[in-house]
């Protein structure tokens, strides 16, 4: 049987295997075809990276590329280089030699006189990467039906504060004497450390200073010094405190001891250290207010354009630049809790997502199972969040939801609803979680999800019609009408 060697134009049957200078290329790395035009190179192997034998690089055993002369063997008989490595006595070569290309490039081969077989670097395979096992998503079964009526009457009552008679009383509810005393101590300490100055700030003077700051925030002038200048002098400010004293207090005003701050980049660094004591005390005082029935969670901006590591830009806010604060507030406008956003990575995000984590942290101190009504926008809304609030907190919730968070709820297409016109609606209900999703078409589709509102009752709302150039009545989904009653199911 005649075998053609891949990549060579000769027949294996024409070879004289009895010739001691020629042996199988599997044993002798210096094997060469019987070609008079090709010069025989005893120190060059044809089955190395040149791929003269047609094999792929990764299939080549580079150990066999080492010339026998380099292994100290004087025998002319064909010997396998692999067996020679195991039996040869390794000694330094007495004459210079030339490394083949395979020897130079193969890091794992042992060369006699340089590296012993036992000292040769071991190439260990990298452990196989662990495959991420996708978490099994909770299955929701959506049906086109309305939920069964249930009692969601609010179990609380509106707060009453007989001790609050004036605006100053309300201010003292949140900014207590302990907070003011701490500011006095830290401000005096800061003046002594920076300028070796005895500032001698007192509680009474601090109250006047804070009052001047509030007046300046209401009646704004281009420069602070203008409140004391002749011609435009503002008496409520100028008569309360001198200009130089006000500027001195403002430059040394402090809430913390800077020597206790952990430097940036080290473990435990707090971006809010400068205001931490005031911030924590203020949040605790906010919790003293009894909650009302209808509340919402959203972002709020504290206007600020100075240098700070967590300044944010929100284009849709009245003040685009500033410090972003997650806020829980009531329908009356009272703020019940806040959380300052200090940037990405400041708080560990759970598998439920950042929006859900913010909501759960802000409702943590609310009384449980009082049938409170909570609203939020599509940054926070999720089916799992709505279900969790109802089951674990006893809070009914509602919010706009993004179409990719519907958890398998298939609603009517945008094209079909556009044909039906403004006010067309489609809905689904999930019995296990008791969550309803509603798709309402106005100028564009709007998706809502709720644990206590569904597609009925339907009322009329006023919308601008660009075609007729006038306001028209459009059927909206709840909760615009249903939140006005404590029990929209009529139970």
C-alpha positions as a Python dict, from the first residue, in 0.01 Angstrom:
ca = {
    (1, 'X'): (0, 0, 0),
    (2, 'X'): (149, 328, -106),
    (3, 'X'): (118, 611, 146),
    (4, 'X'): (173, 967, 51),
    (5, 'X'): (311, 1183, 331),
    (6, 'X'): (102, 1496, 371),
    (7, 'X'): (285, 1799, 237),
    (8, 'X'): (559, 1605, 48),
    (9, 'X'): (580, 1469, -309),
    (10, 'X'): (734, 1128, -247),
    (11, 'X'): (627, 771, -178),
    (12, 'X'): (702, 601, 154),
    (13, 'X'): (758, 271, -29),
    (14, 'X'): (1064, 421, -200),
    (15, 'X'): (1249, 467, 129),
    (16, 'X'): (1516, 223, 244),
    (17, 'X'): (1436, 176, 612),
    (18, 'X'): (1753, -30, 660),
    (19, 'X'): (1964, 280, 605),
    (20, 'X'): (2094, 377, 955),
    (21, 'X'): (2085, 744, 861),
    (22, 'X'): (1712, 734, 798),
    (23, 'X'): (1448, 636, 1048),
    (24, 'X'): (1090, 720, 1123),
    (25, 'X'): (1024, 1086, 1185),
    (26, 'X'): (847, 982, 1503),
    (27, 'X'): (1184, 878, 1649),
    (28, 'X'): (1444, 1094, 1473),
    (29, 'X'): (1391, 1472, 1471),
    (30, 'X'): (1652, 1510, 1190),
    (31, 'X'): (1451, 1311, 941),
    (32, 'X'): (1440, 1465, 591),
    (33, 'X'): (1289, 1356, 260),
    (34, 'X'): (1505, 1201, -12),
    (35, 'X'): (1535, 1522, -208),
    (36, 'X'): (1873, 1606, -353),
    (37, 'X'): (1777, 1972, -387),
    (38, 'X'): (1717, 2010, -12),
    (39, 'X'): (2023, 2056, 202),
    (40, 'X'): (2031, 1826, 507),
    (41, 'X'): (2060, 2022, 833),
    (42, 'X'): (2143, 1795, 1127),
    (43, 'X'): (2060, 2062, 1383),
    (44, 'X'): (1729, 2168, 1228),
    (45, 'X'): (1407, 1973, 1266),
    (46, 'X'): (1143, 1978, 998),
    (47, 'X'): (860, 1894, 1234),
    (48, 'X'): (878, 2209, 1444),
    (49, 'X'): (686, 2536, 1406),
    (50, 'X'): (747, 2537, 1031),
    (51, 'X'): (475, 2273, 994),
    (52, 'X'): (666, 2098, 717),
    (53, 'X'): (502, 1772, 822),
    (54, 'X'): (151, 1915, 788),
    (55, 'X'): (57, 1888, 1157),
    (56, 'X'): (-84, 2168, 1363),
    (57, 'X'): (143, 2340, 1612),
    (58, 'X'): (-46, 2220, 1917),
    (59, 'X'): (-19, 1856, 1800),
    (60, 'X'): (362, 1864, 1790),
    (61, 'X'): (571, 1712, 2071),
    (62, 'X'): (857, 1962, 2084),
    (63, 'X'): (1058, 1730, 2310),
    (64, 'X'): (1147, 1526, 2003),
    (65, 'X'): (1294, 1835, 1834),
    (66, 'X'): (1604, 1833, 2056),
    (67, 'X'): (1913, 1702, 1867),
    (68, 'X'): (2070, 1397, 2026),
    (69, 'X'): (2412, 1560, 2026),
    (70, 'X'): (2285, 1811, 2279),
    (71, 'X'): (2177, 1531, 2511),
    (72, 'X'): (2526, 1383, 2533),
    (73, 'X'): (2452, 1076, 2322),
    (74, 'X'): (2737, 953, 2095),
    (75, 'X'): (2544, 669, 1943),
    (76, 'X'): (2454, 696, 1577),
    (77, 'X'): (2166, 455, 1616),
    (78, 'X'): (1818, 602, 1598),
    (79, 'X'): (1712, 686, 1952),
    (80, 'X'): (1398, 863, 2068),
    (81, 'X'): (1471, 1199, 2218),
    (82, 'X'): (1205, 1141, 2483),
    (83, 'X'): (1378, 825, 2609),
    (84, 'X'): (1717, 990, 2578),
    (85, 'X'): (1615, 1267, 2814),
    (86, 'X'): (1526, 1012, 3081),
    (87, 'X'): (1846, 804, 3049),
    (88, 'X'): (2113, 1062, 2957),
    (89, 'X'): (2356, 1203, 3213),
    (90, 'X'): (2324, 1579, 3196),
    (91, 'X'): (2659, 1753, 3158),
    (92, 'X'): (2758, 2094, 3033),
    (93, 'X'): (2848, 2089, 2663),
    (94, 'X'): (3216, 2126, 2587),
    (95, 'X'): (3157, 2280, 2246),
    (96, 'X'): (2918, 2561, 2148),
    (97, 'X'): (2594, 2458, 1987),
    (98, 'X'): (2309, 2623, 1806),
    (99, 'X'): (1949, 2607, 1932),
    (100, 'X'): (1677, 2525, 1686),
    (101, 'X'): (1380, 2753, 1647),
    (102, 'X'): (1164, 2506, 1837),
    (103, 'X'): (1412, 2500, 2126),
    (104, 'X'): (1412, 2878, 2149),
    (105, 'X'): (1034, 2908, 2145),
    (106, 'X'): (931, 2605, 2350),
    (107, 'X'): (949, 2709, 2717),
    (108, 'X'): (878, 2366, 2860),
    (109, 'X'): (1160, 2166, 2697),
    (110, 'X'): (1470, 2069, 2895),
    (111, 'X'): (1803, 2144, 2727),
    (112, 'X'): (2104, 1943, 2848),
    (113, 'X'): (2356, 2152, 3034),
    (114, 'X'): (2106, 2435, 3095),
    (115, 'X'): (1796, 2291, 3261),
    (116, 'X'): (1749, 1942, 3397),
    (117, 'X'): (1426, 1756, 3329),
    (118, 'X'): (1325, 1786, 3694),
    (119, 'X'): (1400, 2161, 3701),
    (120, 'X'): (1211, 2236, 3381),
    (121, 'X'): (927, 2481, 3438),
    (122, 'X'): (595, 2308, 3473),
    (123, 'X'): (314, 2446, 3262),
    (124, 'X'): (-7, 2400, 3456),
    (125, 'X'): (-342, 2433, 3290),
    (126, 'X'): (-566, 2710, 3415),
    (127, 'X'): (-867, 2586, 3607),
    (128, 'X'): (-1184, 2592, 3409),
    (129, 'X'): (-1387, 2903, 3472),
    (130, 'X'): (-1695, 2845, 3681),
    (131, 'X'): (-2006, 2879, 3478),
    (132, 'X'): (-2253, 3128, 3616),
    (133, 'X'): (-2568, 2945, 3704),
    (134, 'X'): (-2862, 3166, 3617),
    (135, 'X'): (-3098, 3209, 3907),
    (136, 'X'): (-3430, 3055, 3840),
    (137, 'X'): (-3672, 3339, 3789),
    (138, 'X'): (-3996, 3338, 3977),
    (139, 'X'): (-4275, 3230, 3746),
    (140, 'X'): (-4579, 3454, 3713),
    (141, 'X'): (-4901, 3342, 3551),
    (142, 'X'): (-5093, 3636, 3411),
    (143, 'X'): (-5464, 3625, 3335),
    (144, 'X'): (-5699, 3888, 3196),
    (145, 'X'): (-5923, 3941, 3495),
    (146, 'X'): (-5965, 4195, 3770),
    (147, 'X'): (-5856, 4119, 4129),
    (148, 'X'): (-6098, 4017, 4398),
    (149, 'X'): (-6210, 4302, 4627),
    (150, 'X'): (-6030, 4319, 4962),
    (151, 'X'): (-6013, 4560, 5252),
    (152, 'X'): (-5728, 4810, 5217),
    (153, 'X'): (-5860, 5076, 5455),
    (154, 'X'): (-5586, 5277, 5622),
    (155, 'X'): (-5547, 5181, 5988),
    (156, 'X'): (-5367, 5496, 6099),
    (157, 'X'): (-5471, 5855, 6167),
    (158, 'X'): (-5350, 6199, 6073),
    (159, 'X'): (-5072, 6328, 6301),
    (160, 'X'): (-5152, 6597, 6558),
    (161, 'X'): (-4883, 6812, 6719),
    (162, 'X'): (-5033, 7040, 6982),
    (163, 'X'): (-4688, 7145, 7102),
    (164, 'X'): (-4600, 7293, 6762),
    (165, 'X'): (-4732, 7649, 6763),
    (166, 'X'): (-4480, 7845, 6554),
    (167, 'X'): (-4229, 7789, 6277),
    (168, 'X'): (-3951, 7800, 6539),
    (169, 'X'): (-4113, 7510, 6724),
    (170, 'X'): (-4117, 7309, 6402),
    (171, 'X'): (-3749, 7393, 6341),
    (172, 'X'): (-3657, 7275, 6693),
    (173, 'X'): (-3824, 6939, 6627),
    (174, 'X'): (-3552, 6856, 6375),
    (175, 'X'): (-3257, 7073, 6477),
    (176, 'X'): (-3236, 7004, 6848),
    (177, 'X'): (-3025, 7168, 7118),
    (178, 'X'): (-2783, 6873, 7109),
    (179, 'X'): (-2714, 6933, 6739),
    (180, 'X'): (-2657, 7305, 6796),
    (181, 'X'): (-2427, 7242, 7094),
    (182, 'X'): (-2216, 7007, 6883),
    (183, 'X'): (-2184, 7273, 6610),
    (184, 'X'): (-2073, 7533, 6868),
    (185, 'X'): (-1802, 7303, 7006),
    (186, 'X'): (-1667, 7195, 6667),
    (187, 'X'): (-1669, 7550, 6526),
    (188, 'X'): (-1472, 7688, 6823),
    (189, 'X'): (-1231, 7394, 6798),
    (190, 'X'): (-1178, 7451, 6425),
    (191, 'X'): (-1098, 7822, 6475),
    (192, 'X'): (-843, 7738, 6744),
    (193, 'X'): (-669, 7475, 6529),
    (194, 'X'): (-659, 7677, 6208),
    (195, 'X'): (-582, 8030, 6332),
    (196, 'X'): (-522, 7982, 6705),
    (197, 'X'): (-823, 8208, 6746),
    (198, 'X'): (-1063, 8209, 7041),
    (199, 'X'): (-1387, 8247, 6848),
    (200, 'X'): (-1610, 8232, 7158),
    (201, 'X'): (-1920, 8126, 6967),
    (202, 'X'): (-2228, 8073, 7185),
    (203, 'X'): (-2562, 7898, 7129),
    (204, 'X'): (-2751, 8223, 7105),
    (205, 'X'): (-2510, 8367, 6850),
    (206, 'X'): (-2527, 8046, 6647),
    (207, 'X'): (-2907, 8076, 6629),
    (208, 'X'): (-2874, 8432, 6498),
    (209, 'X'): (-2615, 8316, 6245),
    (210, 'X'): (-2846, 8041, 6115),
    (211, 'X'): (-3136, 8287, 6095),
    (212, 'X'): (-2925, 8525, 5885),
    (213, 'X'): (-2836, 8235, 5651),
    (214, 'X'): (-3204, 8154, 5601),
    (215, 'X'): (-3293, 8515, 5525),
    (216, 'X'): (-3012, 8533, 5270),
    (217, 'X'): (-3147, 8223, 5097),
    (218, 'X'): (-3486, 8392, 5057),
    (219, 'X'): (-3372, 8742, 4961),
    (220, 'X'): (-3066, 8686, 4743),
    (221, 'X'): (-2812, 8956, 4656),
    (222, 'X'): (-2516, 8918, 4418),
    (223, 'X'): (-2260, 8941, 4701),
    (224, 'X'): (-2275, 8875, 5076),
    (225, 'X'): (-2120, 9213, 5166),
    (226, 'X'): (-2405, 9395, 4992),
    (227, 'X'): (-2643, 9319, 5283),
    (228, 'X'): (-2441, 9568, 5493),
    (229, 'X'): (-2360, 9830, 5227),
    (230, 'X'): (-2511, 10179, 5236),
    (231, 'X'): (-2800, 10234, 4999),
    (232, 'X'): (-2903, 9867, 4975),
    (233, 'X'): (-2858, 9776, 5339),
    (234, 'X'): (-3095, 9500, 5453),
    (235, 'X'): (-3184, 9572, 5815),
    (236, 'X'): (-3304, 9222, 5927),
    (237, 'X'): (-2953, 9095, 5840),
    (238, 'X'): (-2735, 9399, 5912),
    (239, 'X'): (-2895, 9470, 6251),
    (240, 'X'): (-2863, 9108, 6367),
    (241, 'X'): (-2489, 9061, 6318),
    (242, 'X'): (-2192, 9263, 6195),
    (243, 'X'): (-2049, 9188, 5854),
    (244, 'X'): (-1700, 9083, 5975),
    (245, 'X'): (-1840, 8861, 6250),
    (246, 'X'): (-2072, 8686, 6004),
    (247, 'X'): (-1789, 8623, 5757),
    (248, 'X'): (-1566, 8492, 6039),
    (249, 'X'): (-1832, 8250, 6167),
    (250, 'X'): (-1903, 8126, 5815),
    (251, 'X'): (-1534, 8054, 5748),
    (252, 'X'): (-1489, 7851, 6069),
    (253, 'X'): (-1832, 7681, 6073),
    (254, 'X'): (-1781, 7309, 6141),
    (255, 'X'): (-1986, 7003, 6237),
    (256, 'X'): (-1713, 6742, 6289),
    (257, 'X'): (-1358, 6693, 6415),
    (258, 'X'): (-1143, 6668, 6101),
    (259, 'X'): (-865, 6481, 6283),
    (260, 'X'): (-1091, 6176, 6314),
    (261, 'X'): (-1164, 6149, 5940),
    (262, 'X'): (-1027, 5839, 5763),
    (263, 'X'): (-831, 5949, 5452),
    (264, 'X'): (-975, 5890, 5107),
    (265, 'X'): (-878, 5555, 4957),
    (266, 'X'): (-848, 5374, 5291),
    (267, 'X'): (-1093, 5121, 5430),
    (268, 'X'): (-1374, 5289, 5620),
    (269, 'X'): (-1356, 5625, 5444),
    (270, 'X'): (-1689, 5808, 5475),
    (271, 'X'): (-1779, 6058, 5204),
    (272, 'X'): (-2033, 6215, 5440),
    (273, 'X'): (-1801, 6239, 5740),
    (274, 'X'): (-1813, 6622, 5739),
    (275, 'X'): (-2189, 6617, 5802),
    (276, 'X'): (-2235, 6264, 5937),
    (277, 'X'): (-2340, 6360, 6289),
    (278, 'X'): (-2590, 6621, 6171),
    (279, 'X'): (-2718, 6393, 5894),
    (280, 'X'): (-2783, 6095, 6123),
    (281, 'X'): (-2944, 6309, 6395),
    (282, 'X'): (-3168, 6482, 6140),
    (283, 'X'): (-3287, 6148, 5999),
    (284, 'X'): (-3367, 6021, 6346),
    (285, 'X'): (-3574, 6331, 6418),
    (286, 'X'): (-3766, 6286, 6092),
    (287, 'X'): (-3885, 5949, 6218),
    (288, 'X'): (-4066, 6120, 6506),
    (289, 'X'): (-4337, 6237, 6264),
    (290, 'X'): (-4638, 6007, 6240),
    (291, 'X'): (-4677, 5895, 5877),
    (292, 'X'): (-4976, 5982, 5665),
    (293, 'X'): (-5162, 5740, 5436),
    (294, 'X'): (-5037, 5843, 5090),
    (295, 'X'): (-4663, 5881, 5037),
    (296, 'X'): (-4418, 5871, 4747),
    (297, 'X'): (-4047, 5807, 4687),
    (298, 'X'): (-3845, 6004, 4435),
    (299, 'X'): (-3515, 6188, 4383),
    (300, 'X'): (-3463, 6542, 4502),
    (301, 'X'): (-3176, 6776, 4416),
    (302, 'X'): (-2995, 7003, 4662),
    (303, 'X'): (-2855, 7276, 4432),
    (304, 'X'): (-2476, 7280, 4445),
    (305, 'X'): (-2211, 7357, 4183),
    (306, 'X'): (-1903, 7343, 4405),
    (307, 'X'): (-1637, 7073, 4419),
    (308, 'X'): (-1764, 6749, 4565),
    (309, 'X'): (-1705, 6387, 4475),
    (310, 'X'): (-2071, 6286, 4441),
    (311, 'X'): (-2223, 6584, 4261),
    (312, 'X'): (-2489, 6471, 4012),
    (313, 'X'): (-2653, 6607, 3698),
    (314, 'X'): (-3022, 6538, 3635),
    (315, 'X'): (-3144, 6727, 3330),
    (316, 'X'): (-3516, 6694, 3409),
    (317, 'X'): (-3492, 6851, 3756),
    (318, 'X'): (-3551, 7224, 3823),
    (319, 'X'): (-3195, 7236, 3960),
    (320, 'X'): (-2992, 7006, 3735),
    (321, 'X'): (-2661, 7024, 3925),
    (322, 'X'): (-2629, 6930, 4288),
    (323, 'X'): (-2644, 6655, 4548),
    (324, 'X'): (-2902, 6385, 4475),
    (325, 'X'): (-3118, 6280, 4768),
    (326, 'X'): (-3366, 5990, 4769),
    (327, 'X'): (-3671, 6121, 4955),
    (328, 'X'): (-3986, 5971, 5102),
    (329, 'X'): (-4250, 6241, 5139),
    (330, 'X'): (-4623, 6258, 5204),
    (331, 'X'): (-4901, 6404, 4995),
    (332, 'X'): (-4900, 6701, 5234),
    (333, 'X'): (-4542, 6785, 5136),
    (334, 'X'): (-4380, 6672, 5463),
    (335, 'X'): (-4053, 6479, 5422),
    (336, 'X'): (-4038, 6162, 5633),
    (337, 'X'): (-3697, 6023, 5542),
    (338, 'X'): (-3399, 6097, 5317),
    (339, 'X'): (-3092, 5917, 5186),
    (340, 'X'): (-2803, 6106, 5025),
    (341, 'X'): (-2663, 5939, 4714),
    (342, 'X'): (-2283, 5938, 4736),
    (343, 'X'): (-2203, 5770, 4405),
    (344, 'X'): (-2180, 5429, 4245),
    (345, 'X'): (-2044, 5154, 4467),
    (346, 'X'): (-2108, 5337, 4795),
    (347, 'X'): (-2382, 5089, 4888),
    (348, 'X'): (-2390, 4723, 4791),
    (349, 'X'): (-2668, 4650, 4544),
    (350, 'X'): (-2870, 4334, 4590),
    (351, 'X'): (-3007, 4110, 4317),
    (352, 'X'): (-3334, 4304, 4326),
    (353, 'X'): (-3167, 4617, 4187),
    (354, 'X'): (-3075, 4964, 4311),
    (355, 'X'): (-3425, 5110, 4288),
    (356, 'X'): (-3578, 4831, 4495),
    (357, 'X'): (-3301, 4858, 4756),
    (358, 'X'): (-3363, 5233, 4795),
    (359, 'X'): (-3736, 5180, 4850),
    (360, 'X'): (-3683, 4906, 5107),
    (361, 'X'): (-3434, 5115, 5304),
    (362, 'X'): (-3665, 5418, 5310),
    (363, 'X'): (-3969, 5219, 5430),
    (364, 'X'): (-3778, 5018, 5689),
    (365, 'X'): (-3901, 5232, 5979),
    (366, 'X'): (-4262, 5259, 5868),
    (367, 'X'): (-4524, 5082, 6083),
    (368, 'X'): (-4612, 4744, 5935),
    (369, 'X'): (-4949, 4634, 5796),
    (370, 'X'): (-5119, 4974, 5824),
    (371, 'X'): (-5230, 4970, 5458),
    (372, 'X'): (-5020, 5271, 5365),
    (373, 'X'): (-5023, 5372, 4998),
    (374, 'X'): (-4682, 5422, 4837),
    (375, 'X'): (-4610, 5560, 4489),
    (376, 'X'): (-4290, 5571, 4282),
    (377, 'X'): (-4180, 5604, 3919),
    (378, 'X'): (-4035, 5350, 3676),
    (379, 'X'): (-3682, 5377, 3820),
    (380, 'X'): (-3803, 5188, 4128),
    (381, 'X'): (-4110, 4990, 4020),
    (382, 'X'): (-4081, 4614, 3983),
    (383, 'X'): (-4323, 4323, 4020),
    (384, 'X'): (-4110, 4166, 4294),
    (385, 'X'): (-4093, 4495, 4485),
    (386, 'X'): (-4470, 4547, 4480),
    (387, 'X'): (-4527, 4190, 4598),
    (388, 'X'): (-4264, 4221, 4873),
    (389, 'X'): (-4408, 4547, 5005),
    (390, 'X'): (-4756, 4398, 5035),
    (391, 'X'): (-4656, 4064, 5189),
    (392, 'X'): (-4373, 4168, 5424),
    (393, 'X'): (-4460, 4530, 5506),
    (394, 'X'): (-4834, 4552, 5455),
    (395, 'X'): (-4785, 4849, 5219),
    (396, 'X'): (-4998, 4888, 4907),
    (397, 'X'): (-4803, 5041, 4619),
    (398, 'X'): (-4844, 5167, 4266),
    (399, 'X'): (-4608, 5306, 4002),
    (400, 'X'): (-4524, 5334, 3637),
    (401, 'X'): (-4317, 5039, 3519),
    (402, 'X'): (-4080, 4981, 3231),
    (403, 'X'): (-4194, 4737, 2964),
    (404, 'X'): (-3890, 4509, 3017),
    (405, 'X'): (-3986, 4452, 3383),
    (406, 'X'): (-4331, 4306, 3319),
    (407, 'X'): (-4219, 3952, 3412),
    (408, 'X'): (-4394, 3782, 3123),
    (409, 'X'): (-4717, 3983, 3117),
    (410, 'X'): (-4819, 4009, 2749),
    (411, 'X'): (-5036, 4311, 2675),
    (412, 'X'): (-5183, 4456, 2357),
    (413, 'X'): (-4933, 4596, 2106),
    (414, 'X'): (-4871, 4968, 2062),
    (415, 'X'): (-4994, 4957, 1704),
    (416, 'X'): (-5331, 4806, 1799),
    (417, 'X'): (-5383, 5048, 2085),
    (418, 'X'): (-5295, 5343, 1863),
    (419, 'X'): (-5567, 5234, 1621),
    (420, 'X'): (-5817, 5220, 1907),
    (421, 'X'): (-5729, 5577, 2000),
    (422, 'X'): (-5633, 5766, 2313),
    (423, 'X'): (-5769, 5618, 2632),
    (424, 'X'): (-5753, 5254, 2515),
    (425, 'X'): (-5641, 5018, 2788),
    (426, 'X'): (-5531, 4658, 2842),
    (427, 'X'): (-5455, 4477, 3168),
    (428, 'X'): (-5343, 4151, 3331),
    (429, 'X'): (-5359, 4011, 3685),
    (430, 'X'): (-5135, 3763, 3871),
    (431, 'X'): (-5320, 3570, 4140),
    (432, 'X'): (-5025, 3454, 4352),
    (433, 'X'): (-4861, 3794, 4397),
    (434, 'X'): (-5191, 3985, 4359),
    (435, 'X'): (-5026, 4235, 4128),
    (436, 'X'): (-5207, 4401, 3839),
    (437, 'X'): (-5042, 4555, 3533),
    (438, 'X'): (-5220, 4807, 3315),
    (439, 'X'): (-5122, 4950, 2977),
    (440, 'X'): (-5290, 5277, 2891),
    (441, 'X'): (-5243, 5461, 2563),
    (442, 'X'): (-5226, 5840, 2566),
    (443, 'X'): (-4990, 6002, 2314),
    (444, 'X'): (-4764, 5706, 2392),
    (445, 'X'): (-4821, 5386, 2590),
    (446, 'X'): (-4794, 5407, 2969),
    (447, 'X'): (-4742, 5095, 3180),
    (448, 'X'): (-4848, 5079, 3544),
    (449, 'X'): (-4824, 4809, 3812),
    (450, 'X'): (-5002, 4800, 4145),
    (451, 'X'): (-5106, 4577, 4432),
    (452, 'X'): (-5433, 4761, 4498),
    (453, 'X'): (-5533, 4942, 4176),
    (454, 'X'): (-5659, 4781, 3858),
    (455, 'X'): (-5836, 4893, 3541),
    (456, 'X'): (-6152, 5011, 3719),
    (457, 'X'): (-6296, 5251, 3818),
    (458, 'X'): (-6244, 5466, 3510),
    (459, 'X'): (-6282, 5843, 3519),
    (460, 'X'): (-6226, 6121, 3271),
    (461, 'X'): (-5909, 6331, 3253),
    (462, 'X'): (-5828, 6636, 3042),
    (463, 'X'): (-5555, 6613, 2777),
    (464, 'X'): (-5439, 6845, 2499),
    (465, 'X'): (-5523, 6734, 2147),
    (466, 'X'): (-5272, 6866, 1894),
    (467, 'X'): (-5501, 6790, 1599),
    (468, 'X'): (-5804, 6986, 1714),
    (469, 'X'): (-5593, 7236, 1910),
    (470, 'X'): (-5804, 7206, 2221),
    (471, 'X'): (-5837, 7004, 2542),
    (472, 'X'): (-6030, 6677, 2522),
    (473, 'X'): (-6160, 6427, 2776),
    (474, 'X'): (-5969, 6099, 2783),
    (475, 'X'): (-6034, 5784, 2986),
    (476, 'X'): (-5735, 5733, 3223),
    (477, 'X'): (-5650, 5431, 3434),
    (478, 'X'): (-5646, 5459, 3814),
    (479, 'X'): (-5504, 5559, 4061),
    (480, 'X'): (-5594, 5919, 3977),
    (481, 'X'): (-5946, 5864, 4104),
    (482, 'X'): (-5902, 5562, 4332),
    (483, 'X'): (-5647, 5711, 4569),
    (484, 'X'): (-5901, 5966, 4692),
    (485, 'X'): (-6077, 5696, 4889),
    (486, 'X'): (-5936, 5462, 5152),
    (487, 'X'): (-6107, 5162, 5002),
    (488, 'X'): (-6142, 5172, 4625),
    (489, 'X'): (-6287, 4820, 4618),
    (490, 'X'): (-6594, 4933, 4813),
    (491, 'X'): (-6536, 4680, 5097),
}
